[in-house]
Amino acid sequence: MQPLPEVGDLVRDTATGRVGFYVESASGRLRIRAVHGGVEWDAEPADVQLATPLRELRARAAEINARSRRGLGA
């Protein structure tokens, strides 16, 4: 069994192909928040892997840009 990601890590749900930030573990499943916000989803731990550095850089830049557009700062 692979170790759990740390809260805030960018992960990829291989079952759905979606990418988001790890939020918490509940009832044996991982809770993930979409990069641009929106509805969180649950994933099986075996289906979750850390995102590649390039994917993480792109996602974090997108999140900062989205927050800036909403006037929330970085």
C-alpha positions, 0 to 999 in steps of 0.5 A, spaced: 500 500 500 502 506 498 503 512 503 497 517 503 499 524 500 500 530 504 494 535 505 495 540 499 498 535 495 496 535 487 494 528 485 491 524 479 485 520 480 487 514 475 480 511 475 477 518 472 483 522 470 481 528 474 486 532 477 485 535 484 488 537 491 488 532 496 483 534 502 483 529 507 481 521 508 475 519 510 472 512 511 477 509 507 477 513 501 481 520 499 477 526 498 480 531 493 478 538 491 478 540 483 484 545 482 479 550 480 474 549 486 467 546 485 465 539 487 470 535 491 470 527 490 472 521 493 477 516 490 479 509 492 487 510 495 489 505 490 487 509 484 490 516 487 497 518 485 501 524 486 501 528 480 508 529 476 512 536 477 509 539 470 502 537 472 503 540 479 506 547 476 501 548 471 495 546 476 498 551 481 499 556 476 492 556 474 489 556 481 493 562 483 490 565 476 483 563 478 484 566 485 487 573 482 481 573 477 476 573 483 480 578 487 482 573 492 490 574 492 495 569 492 
